[in-house]
Amino acid sequence: MTTSVLFDAPGPRTVARHRIYSVVSLVALAALVAFVVWTMYDTGQLEYELWEPFVTPEYVEYILVDGLLETLKMAFFSIIFAVVFGLVFGVAKLSDRAWVRWPAWLVVEFFRAVPVLLLMVFAFFLLAIGDGPLTSFWCVVIALTLYNGSVLAEVFRAGINAVPRGQAEAAYAVGMRKSQVMTSVLLPQAVKIMLPAIISQMVVALKDTSLGYYILAPGLTAVGKPIYLEFNNQVQVAIVITALYVAVNLVLTWIATKVQKRLVGEKSPLELSRVGNLDGGSNTA
């Protein structure tokens, strides 16, 4: 019988109780949705005039091209740069040389501590105001890269440290250099452990593009303002923009999960945490 080392398998009473909790939760959620819909109907929020922009081709194109496409572009560049940033500084924090390790630690801890919105504001005033060389678009990308890259640096560091030490020792024993051990032995195994956290951070980066509204950056939150100013439909705009964010995040998570399964397979997190020791050869006689 397969059991978990974290908790005992639930018994019949616990299973029945969990099913009751699930049914009660679904009923409560359905009641909440029904209440929201009824309230919107009662206050006239379901009138066609308020929803008309979202079925009008010109406005739909405006939302998708000037809003969704710009959001995806900001998220794409931010994620790519953040992964590179995180990899470089995550490996640097593991360096044996103090003059590499401590500056990397300082950079990572600083940008992890500063809120993303403040990073956007600093970047905007330093690089975009007046004759600044960059636009608000790139200020958002820079801010998201610094924050998410710092978080990913810790993810990379933890993932590399999670690989059993014997893997590196065996590589050194056959004459491999440290750079070869890192790129050929540790990172390929560590990526299996890091993938769930990387996927989560990708979703965070995509959602945080909405903060670019504060510094006049393009994106979904920016295109909503002209629409609700013209049609006075703030609630409808918020619902549609939120639905687009949720849909894109679900697609992103689905794609990333497919990639994870292709690279890792169906192993459980417990199996992944024992990379290199899955055969579990016990030394006890």
N, C-alpha and C positions, 0 to 999 in steps of 0.2 A: 504493500500500500504506500502510495506517495503522500508524504506529509510535508508541511512547511516547518522550518526551524524557528520561524517567527511567531507562530500561533498555532493552536490546535485546530483541527478541522471542526467546523460547527456541527452540533448535533441536530436531531430532528426539531426540537423545540426552538433552537436558535434560528434554524432555516425558516420555520413557520413564522417566527416573530419578525424576521427580516422581510419576509414577503408582505406581512401586514403593514410594516413601515413603508414599504415601496408603494403599496396601493394607496395608503393614506396620503403619501407625498404627491402621487400623481393626481389624486382627487383635489388636493389643496392647490396644486399648480393649475389644474384645469379651471377651478373656481376663480383663481386670481386672474387668469387670462380672460375668462368670461366677464368678470367684473370690470376689467380695463376696457374691453370692447364695448360693454354696455355704457360705461361712463363716457367714452368717446362718442358713441352714438347719441347719447342724451345731451351732450354739449355741442353737437353739430360738427365734431371733428372728422366725421366720415363723409362729409359732403364732397361731391365730385370736384367742385371747383378747387378745393384745397389739395387734391391729389392729382389734378390735371397735369402739372408739369412733369410728372413721372411716367406719363404715357404719351407725352408730346415728343416727337422725334428730335426736335432741336434741343430741348432741355436734356433729353436722355443722352444725346451725343455730348453735350456740354459736361454732364456729370461723369460720363465714362472716359472721355478724352482728357479734359482739363482737370478732372478730379481723380478718378480711379487710376488712370495711367500714370499720372504724376506721382501718386502715392506709391504705386508699385515700383516706379523707377527709384524713388528715394529709398524705399525699403531694400531694393536689390543692391544698390551701391553700398548702403549701410551694412548689410549682412556680409557682403564679400569683403569689404574693408575691415569689418569687425573680426571676422575669422582670421584674416592675416595678422591683424594687430594682436589678437588674443594668442595666436600661435607663437609669434615672436616674443611677446613679453611673458607668456607662460613658460616657455623654454628658458628665457633669460632668468626667471626667478629660480630656476633649478641649477643655474650655473655655479661652478665651484669657485669662480672668481668674484670676490666681493664687490669690485668696482663695476661689475655687470649686474650682479644680483640685487644690490641695494637700490640703485637708481630705478631698476625695473619694478621693484617692490613699491617704491615711492610713487611712481607714475600710476600703477594699477590701483593702489589704495586711494590716491587722490581722486581719480576720475570715477571710481566706484562710489565715493562719498558725495560727490557733487550731483544735485538733481539734474535730470536731463533738460528740463526747461531752462534752468539757469545756464547750462552749457550752451543751449541754443541762443539765449540772449547775449551771452558774452561773445560768442562767435559772430553774431549779427552785428553788434556794435563795433567789434574789432575789424571785421572783414567785409562788411556789406554797406554800412552807413557811409554816406558821402561818396567819396571816390574809391571805396573799397573794391578789391579785385574780384570778389565773389558775390553771388546772389544768395537770397534767402534759402533757395533750394539746397545749395551746397553747405550752407550753415547748418541746416537740419542734418544733412549727411555726416558732417564732421562731428556734431554733437552726439548723434546716435552711434557713430563709429567709436568714439572715445569711451562712452559709457558701456555699450554692449561689448566692445572689445576688451575692456577691463574685466567685466564679468566672465567673459569667455577665457581670459587668461587664467583665472582661477580654475575654470573648468578643465582646461588643458593640463594645468599643473596637477590637479587632483587626479585626473585620468591617468596621467603618466605615473604618478606615485602609486596608483592602485594596481599596476602591473606587478606581479610577484618579482621580488628582487632577484630571484634565481635566473630569470630571463636575461637580465643585464649581465649578471656574473658569468653565465654561460657564453654570452657573446664576447665579453672581454677575454674569456679563457681561450677562445679560438683566434684571438689576435685582432679583433675589430676595434677601431677607434671610437671615441665617444660620440662623434657626429654620426658615424655609421650605426652605432647602437641605438641612438635616438631616432634616426630616420627609418632604419630597416627593421628594428625589433620593437622598440617601445611604442612609438606613435601608431603603427598599424594595429597593434593590439589595444592600445588605449582608446582609439577612436570608437571601438565597440562599446566601451563604457560611457564615452562622452556624448554619443549621438542623441540620447533623449534630452539632455540638458541643452545641447546646441539647437535642437528643434524648438524647444521652449523659448530660447532666447531669440530665435528668428521671429516667432510670433510676437514677442515683446517689442522687437524693433519695428515690426509692421504697425502695431497699434500706436507706438509712440510717435509715428510720423504725424499723427493728428495734432500734436503739440506745436507743430510748425505754424499753425494758424496764428499763434501769438506773435510771430515775427513776419507775418505776411507771406509765408511760403505757400506754394500751390498745394493742391491735394483735395481730398474729399471734404474735409472740414471747411476749406476755403470756398469751394463752389456752392456750399449750402447757403452762405450768407446772402448773395444776390437773389437767390430764389425765394427765401422766406421774407426778404424785404419787399419783394414785388407782390407776393401772394399772401403774405401774413400767415404762413403755415409752418411755424417753428416746430410744432409737434410732428408733423408729417415729414419734414426734412430730417429731423433727428431720427425718426424711425427708419427711413430709407437709408440714410448714411450708416447707421448702426448695422442694418441688415447687410449692407455691402461689406463692411469691415468683418462681420461674423462669417459671411460666405467666403471671403478671400482667405481668412485665417483657417477655416475648415479645409479649403483646398490646399493651402500651404502645408497644413499638418498632415493631410492625406498623402501628398507627394513625398514629404520628408519621411513619413512612416514607411511608405513603399521602398524608398531608398534604404532605410534602416534594415528592413526585412531582407532586402536583396544582399546587403553587405554582411549582416549579422545572422540572419535566419530567425528562427522562432525561439531562441534561447531566452530563458527567464533572466531577470536582473540578478538573481543569485548566482546563476551560472556565469554571467558576464563578469561578476565581481571576482571570479576565480579564474580569470584568463591565465592560460598557461599551466593550470593545475587541474583541468577538468577530468583527467584520468584518475586523479585523486589517489595516487599510489601512496599508501600508508607505510611509514617506516617502522611501524611496530611489528614485532615478530609474532 
